[in-house]
Amino acid sequence: MRLRALTEAMFEREQSGEPIHRWPLVRREQPEGWSESYRTVGQFMTTDLFTVRPDDLVDLAASVMHWRHVRHVPVEDDEGRLVGLLSHRNLLRLLAGRGTGPLKEAVTVRDIMKAAPLTVTPQTPTLEAIDLMRAHNVGCLPVVEGGALVGIVTAHDFLAASARLFEERLRTAPDEEQRAASD
């Protein structure tokens, strides 16, 4: 939790525009409860992003997805603005539509991407992001701030967070049950 608190404080200070040598030290005497670690999307979104451009060939995007073991790749324009999202589902639809023969012409990312995808900000509450993903049946949400792509949050991120919570709670549950039984 300390690392998460440090990262969150660094992110907040970075957004202020204040030079790093003027940042106050991060002080956290009492660690926050587990719920504070998962309150907003920005606390656990993925920031190590690989993006493609609309005019890139689908073969390149599919290779990036394969190499990085990801199911979603944000699509940015030349100015770095999010313009779309390419998912493994887009690739499957392309393959299903072409049958067993080779593609007759080059297919670009623009041809199959989801344009103007649903997005959130780092400050979006986690439960709101989960509700959006459920309501719109999407597997990820690009995270945008000030018009710039800053991260992505996926169903896999929520699964990993859920697994950590289950492990934490279930590991302490036998101790709590034994205490309750002895009372």
C-alpha positions in Angstrom: 0.0 0.0 0.0 2.9 2.3 0.6 4.0 2.0 -3.0 0.5 2.7 -4.2 0.3 5.8 -1.9 3.7 7.0 -3.2 2.7 6.5 -6.8 -0.6 8.3 -6.2 1.1 11.3 -4.6 3.7 11.5 -7.4 0.9 11.4 -10.0 -1.0 14.2 -8.2 2.1 16.4 -7.9 3.0 15.8 -11.5 -0.4 17.0 -12.6 0.2 20.3 -10.6 3.0 21.3 -12.9 5.3 22.1 -10.0 8.9 21.2 -10.6 9.9 18.0 -8.9 12.6 19.6 -6.7 9.8 21.7 -5.0 7.6 18.7 -4.2 7.0 18.2 -0.5 7.9 14.8 0.9 5.2 12.2 1.0 4.2 11.4 4.6 1.8 8.7 5.5 1.8 7.8 9.2 -1.2 5.5 9.1 -1.7 3.2 6.2 -5.1 3.6 4.6 -7.6 0.7 4.6 -7.8 -1.6 1.6 -10.8 0.3 0.1 -8.7 3.5 -0.3 -6.3 1.5 -2.6 -9.1 0.8 -5.0 -11.3 3.9 -4.8 -10.5 5.4 -8.3 -9.4 4.0 -11.7 -6.2 6.0 -11.5 -5.0 3.9 -8.5 -4.6 0.7 -10.5 -5.0 1.4 -14.2 -2.3 0.2 -16.6 0.0 2.9 -17.8 2.5 0.9 -19.8 0.7 1.4 -23.0 1.3 0.3 -26.6 -0.7 2.2 -29.1 -1.2 2.1 -32.9 -2.2 4.7 -35.5 -5.4 4.5 -37.6 -3.4 4.0 -40.8 -1.2 1.1 -39.4 -1.9 -2.3 -40.9 -4.0 -4.6 -38.9 -1.2 -7.2 -39.1 1.0 -4.8 -37.0 -1.7 -4.2 -34.4 -2.4 -8.0 -34.1 1.4 -8.6 -33.7 1.6 -6.0 -30.9 -1.3 -7.6 -29.2 0.3 -11.0 -29.5 3.7 -9.9 -28.3 2.3 -7.9 -25.4 -0.4 -10.5 -24.5 -3.1 -7.8 -24.5 -6.6 -7.9 -25.9 -7.0 -4.1 -26.4 -4.8 -1.6 -28.1 -5.7 2.2 -28.0 -5.5 3.9 -31.4 -4.0 7.4 -31.4 -3.8 10.1 -34.1 -0.5 11.8 -35.0 -1.1 14.4 -32.2 -1.5 11.6 -29.6 -5.2 11.9 -29.1 -7.3 8.8 -28.6 -9.4 8.2 -31.7 -10.3 4.5 -31.3 -9.8 1.2 -29.7 -8.8 -2.1 -31.4 -9.8 -5.2 -29.6 -9.4 -8.9 -30.1 -13.1 -9.0 -31.0 -12.4 -6.7 -33.9 -9.8 -9.0 -35.2 -12.0 -12.1 -34.8 -14.8 -10.4 -36.8 -12.3 -9.6 -39.5 -11.1 -13.2 -39.7 -14.7 -14.5 -39.6 -15.7 -12.2 -42.4 -12.9 -13.2 -44.8 -13.4 -17.0 -44.6 -10.4 -19.2 -45.2 -8.9 -17.2 -48.1 -6.2 -14.5 -47.9 -7.1 -10.8 -47.6 -7.5 -9.3 -51.1 -6.2 -5.9 -49.9 -4.4 -4.4 -47.0 -6.7 -3.7 -44.0 -5.9 -0.8 -41.8 -6.7 -0.3 -38.1 -9.1 2.4 -39.1 -11.1 -0.1 -41.1 -12.0 -2.3 -38.0 -11.4 -0.2 -34.9 -14.1 1.1 -32.6 -14.1 4.8 -33.2 -14.6 7.2 -30.3 -14.6 4.6 -27.5 -16.1 5.1 -24.1 -13.5 6.6 -21.8 -13.0 7.5 -18.1 -10.6 9.7 -16.2 -8.1 8.7 -13.5 -10.5 10.2 -11.0 -13.5 8.1 -12.0 -14.7 6.0 -9.1 -13.9 2.3 -9.6 -17.5 1.2 -9.1 -18.6 3.7 -11.7 -16.1 2.2 -14.2 -17.3 -1.3 -13.4 -20.9 -0.2 -14.0 -20.0 1.4 -17.3 -18.2 -1.7 -18.5 -21.2 -3.9 -17.6 -23.8 -1.6 -19.0 -21.9 -1.2 -22.3 -20.6 -4.8 -22.4 -17.0 -3.6 -23.0 -13.8 -5.3 -21.7 -11.8 -2.1 -21.2 -11.9 1.6 -20.8 -9.2 3.9 -22.0 -8.3 6.4 -19.3 -8.0 10.0 -20.7 -7.0 13.2 -18.9 -6.9 16.6 -20.5 -7.4 15.0 -23.9 -4.4 12.7 -23.6 -4.4 9.0 -23.1 -2.9 8.2 -19.7 -3.8 4.6 -19.1 -6.3 1.8 -19.7 -8.3 -0.3 -17.3 -9.5 -3.7 -18.3 -11.7 -6.5 -17.0 -8.4 -8.3 -16.3 -7.3 -5.4 -14.0 -10.6 -5.8 -12.1 -10.1 -9.5 -11.9 -6.6 -9.1 -10.5 -7.8 -6.6 -7.9 -10.7 -9.0 -7.0 -8.3 -11.9 -6.6 -6.1 -9.8 -4.3 -9.1 -8.9 -2.1 -10.3 -12.5 -2.0 -6.9 -13.8 -1.0 -6.5 -11.1 1.6 -10.0 -11.7 3.1 -10.0 -15.4 2.8 -6.6 -15.8 4.4 -7.7 -13.8 7.5 -11.2 -15.4 7.6 -10.1 -18.6 9.4 -8.5 -16.6 12.2 -11.6 -14.4 12.6 -13.8 -17.5 12.6 -11.7 -19.2 15.3 -11.9 -16.0 17.5 -15.6 -15.8 17.1 -16.0 -19.5 18.0 -13.9 -19.1 21.1 -16.0 -16.2 22.4 
